[in-house]
Amino acid sequence: MERTYIKELNDLVGSEVSVSGSVSVRRDHGKLIFFDLRDRTGFVQAVVTPKVSAHTTASMMRPEWVVEVVGTVNARPENMINKEQPQGSVELKVESIKVLNKAQELPFEIDTELNLDTYLDYMPLSLRSKEAQRVFKTQAKITKAYREILNEKGFTEFQTPKLVGGDAEGGANVFKVEYFHDHNAYLATSPQLYKQIMVGALERVFSVGTVFRAEKHSTTRHTNEYTSLDAEFGFIEDHKDVMSVLSDVMRHIAIAVEDVSELKIPKEIPTIKLREALKLISKETGEDCVDEPDLEPAHERWLSEYALSKFDSDFIFITHYPVSKRPFYTYEDENDEGFTKSFDLLFRGVEITTGGQRVHEYDTLVRKLKEKGLKEEDFSFYLQTFKYGIAPHGGWGMGLERLTQKVLNLDNIKEATLFPREINRIDTLLSE
């Protein structure tokens, strides 16, 4: 008999069906055995009477046994309907059960609330919970929406290398990998150099890919491997064009996740220069941070609260970071010397996106590279793009896991990360 999915059962009352899935819970009521069966489409209650041969098998079943069940779809009595479940108005009267795989006794019930370490220690099992599935189905919606809107805007997706010859930002926090001919390679911290190269070829590009940061953080907002949602495009006037497209992207994502979270995003996302933001924080809180070159996490939280209360916005752009705090390829504002046409997008208390206009003139880029103490020869492959002409361009990089975390208001980014890599863990604790 062909497999029927649980989501289809509401339309099959009176029909005999074959349903395959995992046992979530078993309940014995006298000689009647009830169990909840789940597949990728939903849950349904099944009932086994003592008159059928399946009763013996059902009496032995434990949670997470994988089974194939043949039975009849019946309407549940009005007073027994479970309105919290899409298939709560029907149940499956079981005739036979085929055990596809048995499960050992579980260390905890699937939907039990766990501390984070236990959740991560048992992640292959933890992921079967309703909450974990909600998180990663939401994350899938985000990436789908991201691709949809950029494809609509004429962007082409491309795949970036993960083994690179040098760090895009000239930093020291990179993972070194032994390569051929006694050379070292590095795990990519960003697709930045490659997406700029691709602008020269395709004009509008984006990527969804893994990046790595060898930073010894132990916080609720950092991991050492994450998914970066990047985009880059040419023929812009300045960073404001980039912010405009990114705003459209965030609105599209907001629509995609509105069933799990209402994102407040006005027609125009509020924007403030970094120096003005720091003056505002100093004035309102009494903290002397006017001369700081960047925002502290507490400042990001304060500015997000300010944007929500003053503009009814979960988002706020902070622009014009100092040249000293941005990578060599960032465009300096010709009307505001020492500061860049760059931005961070803050969302619900945390920076989720960094972007801006890039330097597109070859001589200027080489000069800025050297000013950062970097060697021209280390970037010779990348510099070809500018030597042979490229349009004024800009773009952004956005952390998928951090975005997911804040969409769902999760306490820790690791809850929004499949198999997180961080200072103390690669699947299992490094101390074990």
C-alpha positions in Angstrom: 0.0 0.0 0.0 1.3 3.4 -0.9 2.4 5.6 2.0 0.0 8.3 3.2 1.3 11.4 5.0 -0.3 12.5 8.2 -1.3 15.9 6.9 -3.6 14.1 4.3 -5.7 12.2 6.9 -8.3 14.9 7.5 -9.6 14.2 4.0 -9.5 10.4 4.2 -12.0 9.6 7.0 -13.3 6.1 6.4 -10.3 5.1 4.3 -7.7 2.5 5.0 -4.2 3.9 4.9 -0.6 3.1 5.5 1.2 5.7 7.6 4.9 5.6 8.4 6.6 7.6 11.2 8.0 7.7 14.7 6.2 7.0 17.9 6.2 10.1 20.1 4.4 8.8 23.2 2.5 5.7 24.2 -0.5 5.7 26.6 -2.2 2.6 27.9 -5.9 2.8 29.0 -6.9 -0.6 30.2 -6.6 -2.9 27.3 -6.7 0.0 24.8 -3.3 1.3 23.7 -3.0 4.9 22.3 0.1 6.3 20.7 1.0 9.5 18.9 2.6 9.0 15.5 4.6 11.7 13.8 6.0 12.2 10.3 7.5 15.3 8.7 4.0 16.6 8.0 2.4 16.3 11.5 1.0 14.3 14.4 -1.9 11.9 14.7 -3.3 9.8 17.5 -3.5 6.0 16.9 -5.5 3.5 18.9 -5.0 -0.2 19.1 -7.7 -2.5 20.4 -7.0 -5.9 22.0 -8.8 -7.6 19.2 -6.1 -7.0 16.6 -2.7 -8.8 16.3 -1.0 -5.4 16.4 -1.8 -5.2 20.1 1.2 -7.3 21.1 3.6 -5.1 19.1 2.0 -1.9 20.4 2.4 -3.0 24.0 6.2 -3.2 23.5 6.6 0.0 21.6 8.6 2.9 23.2 9.1 6.5 22.1 11.1 6.9 18.9 10.4 3.5 17.5 10.0 3.8 13.8 7.0 2.0 12.5 4.7 1.4 9.5 1.0 1.4 10.5 -1.9 0.2 8.5 -5.3 1.3 9.8 -8.6 3.1 9.2 -9.0 6.9 9.6 -11.9 7.7 11.9 -13.4 11.0 13.0 -12.9 11.6 16.7 -15.9 12.3 18.9 -16.7 16.0 19.3 -15.6 16.1 22.9 -12.3 14.3 22.1 -11.1 16.7 19.3 -7.7 18.1 19.9 -7.9 21.7 18.6 -4.2 22.3 19.1 -3.3 19.8 16.4 -4.1 20.1 12.6 -5.1 16.4 12.6 -6.7 16.6 16.0 -10.2 15.8 14.6 -9.2 12.3 13.4 -7.5 9.2 14.7 -6.1 6.1 13.2 -7.7 2.8 14.2 -4.7 0.4 13.9 -5.0 -2.9 12.2 -1.3 -3.8 11.8 2.1 -2.5 12.8 5.4 -3.2 11.1 8.5 -2.2 13.2 11.1 -0.6 11.0 13.5 0.2 13.7 13.6 0.1 17.5 14.9 2.8 19.8 16.7 2.4 23.1 15.3 4.0 26.3 15.6 7.8 25.9 17.6 9.9 28.3 14.7 12.4 28.5 11.3 13.0 26.9 11.6 14.6 23.5 9.8 17.9 24.3 11.3 18.3 27.8 12.9 21.7 28.5 16.6 21.2 28.7 19.6 23.3 29.7 21.7 24.3 26.8 24.6 21.9 27.5 22.3 18.9 27.7 20.5 20.0 24.5 23.9 20.2 22.7 25.2 17.0 24.1 22.2 15.1 22.8 21.6 17.2 19.7 20.8 14.3 17.3 17.9 13.6 19.7 17.1 17.2 20.8 16.5 18.2 17.2 13.4 16.0 17.2 11.6 18.3 19.6 8.9 20.7 18.4 10.8 23.7 19.5 14.0 22.8 17.6 12.0 22.0 14.5 10.3 25.4 14.8 13.7 27.1 15.0 15.2 25.4 11.9 12.0 25.5 9.8 12.0 29.3 10.5 15.7 29.5 9.5 14.8 27.7 6.2 12.1 30.2 5.6 14.6 33.0 6.1 17.1 31.6 3.5 14.2 30.9 1.1 12.9 34.5 1.4 16.5 35.8 1.1 17.0 34.0 -2.2 13.5 34.9 -3.5 13.9 38.7 -3.1 17.4 38.9 -4.5 16.5 36.7 -7.5 13.6 39.1 -8.1 16.0 42.0 -8.0 18.2 40.4 -10.7 21.0 39.0 -8.5 22.8 35.8 -9.4 23.6 33.3 -6.6 27.2 31.9 -6.6 29.2 29.6 -4.5 32.3 30.8 -2.7 35.5 28.9 -1.8 36.0 28.0 1.8 39.8 27.5 1.5 41.4 30.8 0.7 44.9 32.2 0.4 44.4 35.1 2.8 42.0 36.7 5.1 39.6 39.2 3.4 40.0 41.7 6.2 43.6 41.3 6.9 43.0 40.1 10.5 44.7 37.5 12.6 41.6 35.5 13.7 41.8 32.9 11.0 42.0 29.1 11.1 45.2 27.9 9.3 45.1 24.8 7.2 48.1 22.9 5.8 48.1 23.0 2.0 50.1 21.6 -0.9 53.7 22.5 -1.8 54.5 23.6 1.8 51.9 26.4 1.6 49.3 27.4 4.2 45.6 28.0 3.3 43.0 29.5 5.6 39.3 28.9 6.3 37.4 31.8 4.8 36.2 34.5 7.2 34.1 36.1 4.5 33.3 35.8 0.8 34.1 39.5 0.4 36.9 39.4 -2.1 35.2 36.9 -4.3 31.9 38.7 -4.4 33.6 41.9 -5.4 35.3 40.0 -8.2 31.9 38.6 -9.2 30.4 42.1 -9.5 32.9 42.7 -12.3 31.5 39.6 -14.0 27.8 39.5 -13.2 27.1 43.0 -11.7 24.6 41.7 -9.0 25.5 38.6 -6.9 24.7 37.0 -3.6 25.8 33.9 -1.7 24.6 31.8 1.2 27.7 30.1 2.7 29.7 29.0 5.6 32.4 31.3 7.1 34.8 30.8 10.0 36.2 33.0 12.7 39.0 31.9 15.0 38.0 34.2 17.8 38.0 32.9 21.4 34.6 34.1 22.3 32.3 32.5 24.8 29.1 34.6 24.5 25.5 34.3 23.6 26.0 35.9 20.2 29.2 34.3 18.8 30.1 31.0 17.2 33.3 30.1 15.3 31.4 28.8 12.2 28.3 30.4 10.9 26.3 31.0 7.7 26.8 34.3 6.0 24.1 35.9 3.8 26.1 38.0 1.5 25.2 40.3 -1.4 27.2 42.7 -3.6 26.1 44.8 -6.6 27.4 47.5 -8.9 26.4 50.9 -10.3 25.5 52.4 -6.9 25.7 56.1 -5.9 26.8 55.3 -2.3 26.1 53.2 0.7 22.5 54.4 0.9 21.7 52.4 -2.2 22.9 49.3 -0.4 20.8 50.1 2.7 17.8 50.6 0.5 18.1 47.1 -1.1 18.8 45.5 2.3 15.7 47.2 3.7 13.6 45.5 1.0 15.3 42.2 1.8 14.4 42.5 5.5 10.8 43.4 4.7 10.5 40.3 2.5 12.0 38.1 5.3 9.6 39.8 7.8 6.6 38.6 5.7 8.1 35.1 5.5 8.3 34.7 9.2 5.2 36.5 10.3 3.6 33.3 11.4 6.2 32.9 14.2 7.3 36.5 14.9 6.0 40.0 14.1 8.9 42.2 13.0 8.3 45.9 13.2 9.9 47.4 10.1 8.7 50.9 9.0 8.7 52.2 5.5 12.1 53.8 6.1 14.4 52.2 8.7 15.7 54.9 11.1 19.4 55.8 10.4 21.9 57.6 12.6 25.6 58.2 12.3 27.8 56.5 14.8 29.0 59.8 16.4 25.5 61.0 16.8 24.5 57.7 18.3 27.3 57.8 20.9 26.4 61.4 21.8 22.7 60.3 22.3 23.7 57.4 24.5 26.0 59.7 26.6 23.3 62.3 27.0 20.5 59.9 27.9 22.5 57.5 30.1 25.3 59.6 31.5 27.9 57.2 30.2 30.9 59.0 28.6 31.3 57.1 25.3 31.4 60.0 22.8 34.9 59.2 21.7 34.5 55.5 21.3 35.3 54.1 17.8 32.6 51.4 17.9 29.5 50.3 19.7 29.6 48.0 22.8 26.9 45.3 23.1 25.2 47.4 25.7 25.1 50.4 23.3 23.5 48.2 20.6 20.8 47.1 23.0 20.1 50.7 24.1 19.9 52.0 20.5 17.5 49.1 19.6 15.2 50.1 22.5 15.4 53.7 21.4 14.5 52.8 17.8 11.5 50.7 19.0 10.2 53.4 21.4 10.8 56.4 19.1 10.2 54.9 15.6 8.3 51.7 16.4 11.1 49.8 14.6 12.9 46.7 15.5 15.7 47.9 13.2 18.1 50.8 13.1 21.0 51.6 10.8 24.2 53.0 12.3 26.5 54.6 9.7 29.9 56.3 9.3 32.3 54.1 11.3 35.9 55.4 11.5 38.3 54.3 8.7 40.4 52.8 11.4 37.7 50.3 12.4 36.7 49.1 8.9 38.5 46.9 6.4 40.8 48.4 3.7 38.2 48.1 0.9 35.7 50.3 2.7 34.9 53.6 1.0 35.9 56.8 2.9 33.3 59.5 2.8 34.8 62.4 0.8 32.7 64.8 2.7 33.4 63.4 6.1 37.1 62.7 6.2 38.2 59.9 8.5 34.8 58.2 8.4 33.4 55.6 6.0 30.3 55.1 3.8 29.6 52.0 5.8 26.8 50.8 8.2 25.7 48.2 10.7 22.1 47.1 10.9 21.0 46.5 14.5 18.0 44.2 15.1 16.5 43.7 18.5 19.6 44.6 20.4 22.3 43.1 18.3 24.2 43.8 15.1 23.1 41.4 12.4 24.5 43.0 9.2 27.6 44.9 8.2 27.9 46.6 4.8 28.6 49.7 2.8 30.2 51.1 -0.3 33.5 49.6 -1.4 36.6 51.3 -2.9 36.5 50.7 -6.7 39.5 52.6 -8.0 42.7 50.5 -8.2 45.2 53.1 -7.0 43.1 54.1 -4.0 42.6 50.5 -3.0 46.3 49.7 -3.2 47.0 52.7 -1.1 44.4 51.8 1.6 45.6 48.2 1.6 49.2 49.4 2.4 47.9 51.8 5.0 46.4 48.8 6.9 49.9 47.2 6.9 48.9 44.6 4.3 51.1 43.5 1.3 49.9 44.2 -2.2 51.3 40.9 -3.4 49.1 38.9 -1.0 46.1 40.3 -2.8 47.3 40.3 -6.4 44.6 37.9 -7.5 41.9 40.1 -6.1 43.4 43.3 -7.3 43.0 42.2 -11.0 39.3 43.1 -10.7 40.2 46.7 -10.0 43.2 46.9 -12.3 40.9 46.0 -15.2 37.9 48.2 -14.2 34.9 47.7 -12.0 31.8 49.8 -11.4 31.2 51.6 -8.1 29.7 48.9 -5.9 28.8 47.9 -2.4 27.1 45.1 -0.4 26.7 43.5 3.0 27.2 40.4 5.0 24.6 39.1 7.4 24.7 36.3 10.0 21.9 33.8 9.5 22.1 32.2 12.9 22.2 35.6 14.7 19.2 36.8 12.6 17.3 33.6 13.4 18.1 34.0 17.1 16.6 37.5 17.2 13.6 36.7 15.0 12.6 34.0 17.6 14.0 35.9 20.6 16.2 33.0 21.6 18.6 33.5 24.5 21.7 32.0 22.8 22.9 31.9 19.2 23.7 28.2 19.7 20.0 27.5 19.9 19.7 28.8 16.3 22.8 26.9 15.1 22.8 23.4 13.7 25.8 21.6 15.4 27.5 24.7 16.7 31.3 25.1 16.6 32.6 27.2 19.4 35.5 27.5 21.7 34.5 24.6 23.9 32.7 22.3 21.5 32.9 20.5 18.2 29.8 18.2 18.5 31.1 17.1 21.9 32.9 19.1 24.5 36.6 19.4 23.8 37.4 18.8 27.4 36.0 15.2 27.2 
